[in-house]
Amino acid sequence: MDYPIWWIPALSGGFIIAVMAVFHVFIAHFAVGGGLFLVLTEHKAYRENSPAILNYVKRHTKFFLLLTMVAGGMTGVGIWFTIGLLSPAATSTLVHSFGFGWAIEWVFFLCEIVALLLYHYRFNQMNRRDHLVLGWFYFLFAFLSLFVINGIITMMLTPGQWLHTGRFWDGFFNPTFWPSLFLRGSICLMGAGLFALVTAIRIQEPHDRESMVRYAVRWIAVPFLIMVPSGLWYVFALPEPQFSMVVQKSAQTPQLVRLFYPITIAIILGGLLVVRMRARVLRTGLVWVLVLTGLVHIGTFEWIREAGRRPYLIHGHTWSNSVKVAETERIREEGALSVARWVTLRTVTPENMVDAGKELYRLQCLACHSIGGPMLSADTRTAALTQYGLEAQLAGQGRLRTFMPPFMGTDEERMALAAYITETIHKRDPSGPAIAPQAMATLLPGFNRHEAEYVLVAWATMGMTTLADNFEHFTMQAPGMTVRAQLVRRGDSPELVTEDVTLTYSMEKGFADPAAHVRFWDVAKAQFGTDVPRNTGIAPGGMPGAPIEGPFAVDEGRRLFEVNGLAAMPYNDDGSVNPYPLVTVEARDASGELLASTRVPLPVSTEWGCRNCHDGEWRVQGKTGMSDLTARNILAAHDKISRSDLVARAASGNPVLCQSCHGSAKLGTAGQEELIGFSAAVHGWHANYLGEKDDRSCKSCHPAARNSITQGMRGVHAAKGLTCMNCHGTLEDHALGLLKREKEEGKQGADKLMTYLIPRRAASLDEVMARTAWTSEPDCMACHDFFTTPGADASAAHQWTADPSQLYSEKQDDMAAMMCQACHGPTHGLYPAENAYGKERNNIIPLQYQNLAGPLGRGDNCICHTREMTMYESAHHPIIPK
């Protein structure tokens, strides 16, 4: 950040350096191998007493001189010019740390030029011995030049002890010096053979031409015997971070590593074909194809080497955007704009947000990423991200995917850079349309507390079931809810009734055909391995559940009625969206007489916030649902990160069930043994990008916020100002608990996701309580002891339930009679619950029986009891006096 930056956004620094460097390196390697070729071929001419070969060497020397000294010299100067402009900080480090090396290399290069000029212009004018000695001197100086350059450029990839000592020789003779020298030496010899073909095919005399073509092809083929072991030596000499970047982490280098030797073999086979080919035009064309392939060949090697340095220019010393690693923390604290010398803005304000973002792009992105250009274009690589998604990407950059440096700057600067990319590069409006759900008229079932013999309560066990409804791309959670009910015969001593009665349920009109709105049932058999009848959901454990209407099953042990796997979607047949469709529940005796009835909302949403980061519009009415674009972007990201083929599978009509690889106890899938579970994978990955001190990260994904269409966090906790974090902790806490359990079970991927996560609601990782998804949830007793009212700062984070029986949805009162949810309502929707859909829809049960939105019994409304009593006489659990 100490130097001005050349603003050429269409090209980026990497492109200009790559074009210049590949041509120069190709020519420079030919200069070394070609020098040996010249002197050995001259030896061959004298040994065989062949004036034709000697004449060929003389003509080839002129070609060699023009190509290596003129073109090579110009591109060499071009490299210094471009790196000085585009990577001045790294160039300065190389100059200051290896000044002696550069000086001696320039001496060798000068001697190389002098020797070549004398060799060419004194051809046939010196005695043979002296001319050969001159040729050997040229090769020696060329090789020594390569020797010195090799030491400096390999240091950039594997600096070794130089990082700690700063000594010249520690950096020069680094871990990859010798394997790189041998590998480059073999490339030099192959290059000599390629260019020898260019001049050999132009020899007029057929016998001499074919002889020299065969001779040139041997120079192409024989170095392969050196290239194979030296290439393997080079790769395995890399320290672990560089090795894993080359063979695994980088998006390009694993494929390039696999291509390097096939390209080599293709060049050799092409050379053999030149020997066999007689048609001059075809032969000439093939030779030039081989020369271009040689350019690709050395370009592949250089790309692998360059990519192996990521995210550095000098590994461990200078980031790829020219910021020194030692300055990282200072820049994060003070801000990039404050530290940089060549900027016009020093602070970020709402008024200059985009302009500040442009400055930050220049400082931290342009070194690698063009804008609309041919190399690593930012517009294509960020096209699948929204502004919020870009902010998250920048926050987690360099953590899990280490081929890019971390963003260095303040939170305000991070948001400014995201704004610039979104508004200037993509020309998007970051603000979406306002969503305003409308309150819905809800008809309350009747109840006469003076005459009614029964009280029927029902509830959905999940406070919100959220589905990704683009099932043709993937299934993240299958339709299927659990609804329970209890029937109480009123009296002085009320009793629960399960015998000689039948409870039935039926879906609200307009919501009885969810299969008309989503394609889950088209793919369900392939994903779950069994026929799933239309409009039937998936029960816990992964088997088909209950139909859209029918009878409840009886659970005699807990004296309740239950239906599992009830399919519900928030889509009405009239085209409207309602995340709280109603189910009517009726209790009848053996004769069919109606004993009691009630209605209960089924909280179901398709408002996963994936589009907030992964782009795309809402699928349904601009309000909810996952669009095809969002789904494809998610799968493409997974494919890129994990090298999977999910996009192709979806396109072929075989969408994946996420839990088929990442196991889930809820769905009864074991997943792949080596992979962490689904909840741990999703929360663990995203916590590295979305970590916030408040609940914004929770509401970025879950439809809980007040500005969402669902407004799922609607219960009494929300009304009292509590947030997700009071119960679950921050996203980092939530993820660490899941990952810690996976680690205890020996899952290797957990450590990687935990590396950068720091708990916010625990003093250290040791205090983070390991948890199992869907089993270890916040324990109500962590805050509610029935003797004191919890404070506003009460927290249940890292105080999880020990087993499923301790879950709020599974707990009963002190009498082992009523389920907690029967009187208090579902998770996240505890009575009194309210959101934009109205008080009535969220509190049907308490309003029906006591005309008061609150837990059953509130305000001395002990409706199951026919005698007058106060709530403080409750035997269900102690009541704290108000």
Secondary structure, 3 states (H helix, E strand, C coil): CCCCCCCCCCCHHHHHHHHHHHHHHHHHHHHHHHHHHHHHHHHHHHHHCCHHHHHHHHHHHHHHHHHHHHHHHHHHHHHHHHHHHHCHHHHHHHHHHCHHHHHHHHHHHHHHHHHHHHHHHCCCCCCHHHHHHHHHHHHHHHHHHHHHHHHHHHHHHCCCCHHHHCCHHHHHCCCCHHHHHHHHHHHHHHHHHHHHHHHHCCCCCHHHHHHHHHHHHHHHHCCHHHHHHHHHHHHHHCCHHHHHHHHHHCCCHHHHHHHHHHHHHHHHHHHHHHHHCCCHHHHHHHHHHHHHHHHHHHHHHHHHHHHHCCCEEECCCEECCCCEHHHHHHHHHHCHHHHCCCCCCCCCCCCCHHHHHHHHHHHHCCCCCCCCCCCCCHHHHCCCCCHHHHHHHHHHCCCCCCCCCCCCCCHHHHHHHHHHHHHHHCCCCCCCCCCCCCCCCCCCCCCCCCCCCEEEEEEECCCCEECCCCCCCEECCCCCEEEEEEEEECECCCEEECCCEEEEEEECCCCCCHHHCCCHHHHHHHHHCCCCCCCCCECCCCCECCCCCEECEEECCCCEEEEEEECCCCECCCCCECCCCEEEEEEEECCCCEEEEEEEECCEECCCCCHHHHCCCEEECCCEEECHHHHHHHHHHHHHHHCCCHHHHHHCCCCEEHHHCEEECCCCEEECCCCCCHHHHHHHHHHHHHCCCCCHHHHHHCCCCCCCCCCCCCCHHHHCCCCHHHHHCCHHHHHHHHHHHHHHCCCCHHHHHHCCCCCCCCCCHHHCCCCCCCCCCECHHHCCCCCCCCCCCCCCCCCECCCHHHCHHHCECCCCCCEHHHHHCCCCCCCCCCCCCCHHHHCHHHHHHHCCCCCCCHHHCCCCECCCCCHHHCCCCCCCCC
